[in-house]
Amino acid sequence: MSKKGFAPIIIVLIIALLVLGVIGGYWYFKNKSSKLNTVVTTTTTEELTTTTTTTTTTTTINPKITTTTTKPKTTTTINQQKAKMFKCGDSVTFTYKGSTVTYGTVKNTITNECWMDRNLGASQVATAFNDAQAYGDLFQWGRLDDGHQTRTSGTTTNLSSSDNPGHSNFIYGMGGPYDWRSPQNNNLWQGVLGVNNPCPSGWRIPTSAELEAERASWSSNNSAGAFASSLRLTLTGYRNRINFTLKTVGSGGSYWSSTVSGSIALGLGFFSSDASMGIFHRAYGFSVRCLKD
């Protein structure tokens, strides 16, 4: 067969191949498109499922975030830690003459006043009206706890021009108005916040009216009644303003009040025969018994 006879046959074959290619491509892309549609549908379904799950989880978490019980528990704990309230009969610890001391407290059931169970400086509650360990120190009226009140303290004749002399000497030997301070200051020892108050916080020197009420409550108006009282007052004696010597120790008791009258101050004195409030020069050294404010 000549070359010219093959030409038509070749052309027919080429056309047939082209037609088959077009048909095959059509079916290929049709199937591919069907598969893609199936994937998209599946993805959409999964997204909806995921969204639903996320919404449910969020709803569960929110109540946990807003529900707390920490604050009420903390408040309850603080309330339980409130300081214990003082009641008469409790002990009192404070600093006196540079050292920590602890005194008891006693209540006079007649006057309803609460007192310390011993004089400032006493080492124990009195076991007798002449118990030397219960005498305590002897303060000049209005002076602070600076050591001058010790019965064996040093002495000086130099008056102080201020509320704090700046030393621990007992000041004596002055002329009228017979005070360790010049000029005088009537505002000393007045109340729990009074200048030079030697008592601990919440305690003070009693007024003359309070000492008088204490005296009036005794079973007898003398040293026996003073010791038999709830305060167990002793025959402390006093320190002389003239020559700083100790007087009436073991035979008389002398206790300062915070009350002034003119240039002098009021105090309680008692002996075996009697007891009374009196007026005294401020340079004398008397005992001090603190009263709860």
Helices and strands as residue ranges (DSSP letters): H 3-66, H 70-80, E 92-96, E 99-103, E 105-108, E 113-116, G 132-134, E 139-140, E 155-156, E 170-171, E 203-204, H 208-216, H 223-228, E 238-239, E 246-247, E 253-261, E 264-270, E 275-280, E 285-286, E 291-292
